[in-house]
């Protein structure tokens, strides 16, 4: 993901947290191979506070 897109994503998450008053928990799964991203997401969800919101960063494979 380019730095420009990452900045937009980070700004988007910050503005959502400010509007809703929730805490975001970021799980960075970029560069990982299956099933590791799913395992990390499930672990993060199991430890997530009730007022927190998960944010997951993933690589996208276009299949091309």
Residue frames relative to the residue before (quaternion, step in Angstrom):
aa qw qx qy qz dx dy dz
X 1.0000 0.0000 0.0000 0.0000 0.00 0.00 0.00
X 0.4605 -0.7021 0.4679 0.2760 3.54 -0.85 0.91
X 0.6390 -0.5406 0.3760 0.3975 3.61 -1.16 0.49
X 0.6148 0.5560 -0.3443 0.4409 3.57 1.06 -0.73
X 0.6742 0.4767 -0.2932 0.4819 3.59 0.88 -0.93
X 0.6309 0.5348 -0.3343 0.4518 3.59 0.99 -0.81
X 0.6396 0.5205 -0.3279 0.4609 3.60 0.99 -0.78
X 0.6485 0.5090 -0.3111 0.4729 3.58 0.97 -0.85
X 0.6470 0.5125 -0.3198 0.4652 3.58 0.93 -0.88
X 0.6699 0.4962 -0.3040 0.4610 3.60 0.85 -0.94
X 0.6565 0.5020 -0.3125 0.4683 3.58 0.95 -0.83
X 0.6254 0.5450 -0.3287 0.4515 3.56 1.03 -0.79
X 0.6737 0.4884 -0.2954 0.4693 3.59 0.90 -0.92
X 0.6438 0.5218 -0.3259 0.4550 3.58 0.97 -0.80
X 0.6819 0.4850 -0.3052 0.4546 3.59 0.89 -0.86
X 0.6139 0.5273 -0.3531 0.4695 3.62 1.05 -0.64
X 0.6569 0.5099 -0.3083 0.4620 3.58 0.93 -0.90
X 0.6528 0.5137 -0.3155 0.4587 3.59 0.98 -0.81
X 0.6860 0.4908 -0.2872 0.4539 3.58 0.93 -0.88
X 0.7769 0.3656 -0.1819 0.4792 3.56 0.88 -0.93
X 0.4095 -0.7238 0.4664 0.3016 3.59 1.20 -0.37
X 0.5157 0.6382 -0.4202 0.3874 3.59 1.24 0.32
X 0.4295 -0.6464 0.5616 0.2868 3.50 -1.34 0.29
X 0.2329 -0.7580 0.5876 0.1608 3.57 -0.99 0.76
X 0.1792 -0.7455 0.6351 0.0940 3.52 -1.13 0.82
X 0.2047 -0.8123 0.5402 0.0799 3.55 -0.50 1.22
X 0.1001 -0.7560 0.6456 0.0397 3.55 -0.97 0.97
X 0.1648 -0.8076 0.5633 0.0571 3.56 -0.41 1.26
X 0.0309 -0.8319 0.5522 -0.0459 3.56 -0.29 1.30
X 0.3552 0.7490 -0.4971 0.2563 3.59 1.19 0.29
X 0.8192 0.2610 -0.2114 0.4648 3.54 -1.07 0.84
X 0.5874 0.5755 -0.3757 0.4272 3.59 1.23 0.06
X 0.3467 -0.7216 0.5621 0.2077 3.55 -1.21 0.58
X 0.5957 -0.5723 0.4140 0.3823 3.59 -1.11 0.66
X 0.6308 -0.1560 -0.7558 -0.0809 1.57 -2.13 1.32
X 0.3055 0.8105 -0.4686 0.1736 3.61 1.26 0.10
X 0.6448 0.5066 -0.3628 0.4428 3.70 0.83 -0.72
X 0.6634 0.5006 -0.3109 0.4612 3.60 0.92 -0.86
X 0.6345 0.5276 -0.3279 0.4598 3.58 0.99 -0.82
X 0.6793 0.4921 -0.2919 0.4596 3.59 0.90 -0.92
X 0.6320 0.5184 -0.3330 0.4700 3.59 1.03 -0.74
X 0.6706 0.4973 -0.3066 0.4572 3.60 0.88 -0.90
X 0.6404 0.5110 -0.3266 0.4712 3.60 1.00 -0.75
X 0.6529 0.5075 -0.3135 0.4667 3.58 0.97 -0.84
X 0.6578 0.5125 -0.3124 0.4549 3.59 0.96 -0.84
X 0.6546 0.5221 -0.3242 0.4402 3.58 1.00 -0.77
X 0.7327 0.3903 -0.2229 0.5110 3.60 1.16 -0.56
X 0.4571 0.7220 -0.4213 0.3037 3.59 1.29 -0.03
X 0.4377 -0.6719 0.5319 0.2721 3.56 -0.96 0.87
X 0.6315 -0.5796 0.3578 0.3705 3.58 -1.12 0.59
X 0.7325 0.3967 -0.2456 0.4958 3.61 1.10 -0.56
X 0.5565 0.6154 -0.3832 0.4058 3.60 1.27 0.14
X 0.2537 -0.7565 0.5899 0.1238 3.52 -1.24 0.58
X 0.3493 -0.7548 0.5097 0.2201 3.62 -0.71 1.00
X 0.0743 -0.7509 0.6551 0.0394 3.56 -1.13 0.75
X 0.0824 -0.8221 0.5633 0.0055 3.57 -0.61 1.14
X 0.1981 -0.7572 0.6138 0.1036 3.55 -0.92 0.96
X 0.0021 0.8141 -0.5766 0.0685 3.56 -0.70 1.13
X 0.4506 -0.6145 0.5616 0.3224 3.52 -1.25 0.47
X 0.2366 -0.7514 0.5964 0.1541 3.53 -1.17 0.56
X 0.1788 -0.7670 0.6096 0.0899 3.53 -0.81 1.04
X 0.3410 -0.7778 0.4956 0.1820 3.53 -0.53 1.19
X 0.4419 -0.7110 0.4455 0.3173 3.58 1.23 -0.29
X 0.5593 0.6154 -0.3811 0.4041 3.59 1.29 0.00
